[in-house]
Amino acid sequence: MRVLVVDDFATMRKIIKNVLKQINIDNTVEAENGKQALQTLKNDSVDLIISDWIMPEMTGIEFLRACKEDPVIKNIPFIMVTAEAQKDSVVEAIKGGVDNYVVKPFTPEKLQAAIEKARARVAQ
Protein backbone atom coordinates (compact mmCIF):
# COMPACT_ATOMS: atom_id res chain seq x y z
CA MET A 1 0.00 0.00 0.00
CA ARG A 2 1.30 3.45 -0.97
CA VAL A 3 0.27 6.33 1.33
CA LEU A 4 0.34 10.08 0.67
CA VAL A 5 1.07 11.96 3.91
CA VAL A 6 0.10 15.63 3.76
CA ASP A 7 1.13 17.99 6.58
CA ASP A 8 2.84 21.38 6.64
CA PHE A 9 5.16 20.33 9.48
CA ALA A 10 7.99 18.00 8.44
CA THR A 11 8.17 16.64 12.00
CA MET A 12 4.52 15.58 11.91
CA ARG A 13 4.99 13.92 8.52
CA LYS A 14 7.91 12.01 10.03
CA ILE A 15 5.83 10.99 13.06
CA ILE A 16 2.99 9.74 10.83
CA LYS A 17 5.46 7.84 8.64
CA ASN A 18 7.02 6.24 11.74
CA VAL A 19 3.58 5.20 13.01
CA LEU A 20 2.81 3.75 9.56
CA LYS A 21 6.06 1.77 9.72
CA GLN A 22 4.98 0.35 13.09
CA ILE A 23 1.91 -1.07 11.36
CA ASN A 24 3.97 -2.39 8.43
CA ILE A 25 3.27 0.38 5.92
CA ASP A 26 6.51 1.88 4.66
CA ASN A 27 5.68 2.94 1.11
CA THR A 28 4.94 6.66 1.50
CA VAL A 29 5.11 9.91 -0.40
CA GLU A 30 4.88 13.36 1.23
CA ALA A 31 3.42 16.78 0.52
CA GLU A 32 3.53 20.02 2.54
CA ASN A 33 0.03 21.23 1.67
CA GLY A 34 -3.05 20.46 -0.37
CA LYS A 35 -1.79 22.17 -3.53
CA GLN A 36 1.43 20.18 -3.50
CA ALA A 37 -0.53 17.01 -2.71
CA LEU A 38 -2.83 17.49 -5.72
CA GLN A 39 0.25 17.85 -7.93
CA THR A 40 1.69 14.68 -6.39
CA LEU A 41 -1.55 12.82 -7.12
CA LYS A 42 -1.30 13.80 -10.81
CA ASN A 43 2.13 12.19 -11.05
CA ASP A 44 1.98 9.36 -8.53
CA SER A 45 -0.52 6.66 -7.72
CA VAL A 46 -1.45 6.17 -4.05
CA ASP A 47 -3.80 3.85 -2.18
CA LEU A 48 -4.53 6.10 0.82
CA ILE A 49 -4.34 9.80 1.74
CA ILE A 50 -3.61 10.95 5.28
CA SER A 51 -3.95 14.72 5.56
CA ASP A 52 -3.68 17.38 8.22
CA TRP A 53 -6.52 19.91 8.48
CA ILE A 54 -4.73 23.20 9.15
CA MET A 55 -2.18 23.99 6.43
CA PRO A 56 -1.17 27.07 4.44
CA GLU A 57 -2.04 27.58 0.75
CA MET A 58 -4.76 24.91 0.76
CA THR A 59 -6.31 23.55 3.95
CA GLY A 60 -7.01 19.89 4.50
CA ILE A 61 -10.75 20.41 4.03
CA GLU A 62 -10.15 22.25 0.73
CA PHE A 63 -7.82 19.44 -0.34
CA LEU A 64 -10.44 16.85 0.66
CA ARG A 65 -13.12 18.59 -1.42
CA ALA A 66 -10.78 18.86 -4.42
CA CYS A 67 -10.00 15.14 -4.17
CA LYS A 68 -13.66 14.13 -3.91
CA GLU A 69 -14.56 16.32 -6.94
CA ASP A 70 -11.89 14.69 -9.13
CA PRO A 71 -13.24 11.52 -10.80
CA VAL A 72 -9.74 10.03 -11.07
CA ILE A 73 -8.87 10.27 -7.35
CA LYS A 74 -12.24 10.54 -5.59
CA ASN A 75 -12.24 6.88 -4.53
CA ILE A 76 -8.86 6.97 -2.77
CA PRO A 77 -9.56 6.51 0.96
CA PHE A 78 -8.99 9.83 2.77
CA ILE A 79 -8.19 10.15 6.48
CA MET A 80 -8.06 13.53 8.19
CA VAL A 81 -5.53 13.67 11.03
CA THR A 82 -5.80 16.82 13.10
CA ALA A 83 -5.97 18.47 16.49
CA GLU A 84 -9.41 19.81 15.43
CA ALA A 85 -11.74 17.68 17.54
CA GLN A 86 -14.65 20.13 17.55
CA LYS A 87 -17.96 18.64 16.48
CA ASP A 88 -18.46 21.26 13.74
CA SER A 89 -15.11 20.34 12.18
CA VAL A 90 -15.91 16.64 12.23
CA VAL A 91 -19.31 17.30 10.62
CA GLU A 92 -17.69 19.51 7.96
CA ALA A 93 -15.17 16.76 7.13
CA ILE A 94 -17.92 14.13 6.92
CA LYS A 95 -19.95 16.37 4.61
CA GLY A 96 -16.79 16.83 2.52
CA GLY A 97 -16.53 13.06 2.06
CA VAL A 98 -13.77 12.11 4.50
CA ASP A 99 -13.51 8.36 5.00
CA ASN A 100 -12.21 8.59 8.56
CA TYR A 101 -10.98 11.09 11.12
CA VAL A 102 -8.16 10.75 13.68
CA VAL A 103 -7.51 13.29 16.42
CA LYS A 104 -3.90 14.08 17.44
CA PRO A 105 -2.24 12.69 19.45
CA PHE A 106 -2.99 9.16 18.30
CA THR A 107 -1.61 5.67 18.79
CA PRO A 108 -0.49 3.30 16.03
CA GLU A 109 -3.54 1.18 16.87
CA LYS A 110 -5.92 4.12 16.38
CA LEU A 111 -4.36 4.99 13.04
CA GLN A 112 -4.43 1.36 11.91
CA ALA A 113 -8.12 1.07 12.87
CA ALA A 114 -8.88 4.30 10.98
CA ILE A 115 -7.05 3.01 7.89
CA GLU A 116 -8.96 -0.29 7.98
CA LYS A 117 -12.32 1.47 8.37
CA ALA A 118 -11.54 3.99 5.60
CA ARG A 119 -10.47 1.26 3.17
CA ALA A 120 -13.56 -0.82 4.01
CA ARG A 121 -15.83 2.19 3.51
CA VAL A 122 -14.39 2.93 0.08
CA ALA A 123 -14.59 -0.75 -0.93
CA GLN A 124 -18.38 -0.78 -0.37
GIGI-V351939 format. One record per residue. N is the residue number from 1. RES is the residue in one small letter. BURIAL is 1 if it has 16 or more other ideal C-beta (glycine too) atoms within 10 Angstrom, else 0. Layout:
n & res & burial
N & RES & BURIAL
N & RES & BURIAL
This chain:
n & res & burial
1 & m & 0
2 & r & 0
3 & v & 1
4 & l & 1
5 & v & 1
6 & v & 1
7 & d & 1
8 & d & 1
9 & f & 0
10 & a & 0
11 & t & 0
12 & m & 0
13 & r & 1
14 & k & 0
15 & i & 1
16 & i & 1
17 & k & 1
18 & n & 0
19 & v & 1
20 & l & 1
21 & k & 0
22 & q & 0
23 & i & 0
24 & n & 0
25 & i & 1
26 & d & 0
27 & n & 0
28 & t & 1
29 & v & 1
30 & e & 1
31 & a & 1
32 & e & 1
33 & n & 1
34 & g & 1
35 & k & 1
36 & q & 1
37 & a & 1
38 & l & 1
39 & q & 0
40 & t & 1
41 & l & 1
42 & k & 0
43 & n & 0
44 & d & 0
45 & s & 0
46 & v & 1
47 & d & 0
48 & l & 1
49 & i & 1
50 & i & 1
51 & s & 1
52 & d & 1
53 & w & 1
54 & i & 0
55 & m & 1
56 & p & 0
57 & e & 0
58 & m & 1
59 & t & 1
60 & g & 1
61 & i & 1
62 & e & 1
63 & f & 1
64 & l & 1
65 & r & 1
66 & a & 1
67 & c & 1
68 & k & 1
69 & e & 0
70 & d & 0
71 & p & 0
72 & v & 0
73 & i & 1
74 & k & 0
75 & n & 0
76 & i & 1
77 & p & 1
78 & f & 1
79 & i & 1
80 & m & 1
81 & v & 1
82 & t & 1
83 & a & 0
84 & e & 1
85 & a & 0
86 & q & 0
87 & k & 0
88 & d & 0
89 & s & 1
90 & v & 1
91 & v & 0
92 & e & 1
93 & a & 1
94 & i & 0
95 & k & 0
96 & g & 1
97 & g & 0
98 & v & 1
99 & d & 1
100 & n & 1
101 & y & 1
102 & v & 1
103 & v & 0
104 & k & 0
105 & p & 0
106 & f & 1
107 & t & 0
108 & p & 0
109 & e & 0
110 & k & 0
111 & l & 1
112 & q & 1
113 & a & 0
114 & a & 1
115 & i & 1
116 & e & 0
117 & k & 0
118 & a & 1
119 & r & 1
120 & a & 0
121 & r & 0
122 & v & 1
123 & a & 0
124 & q & 0
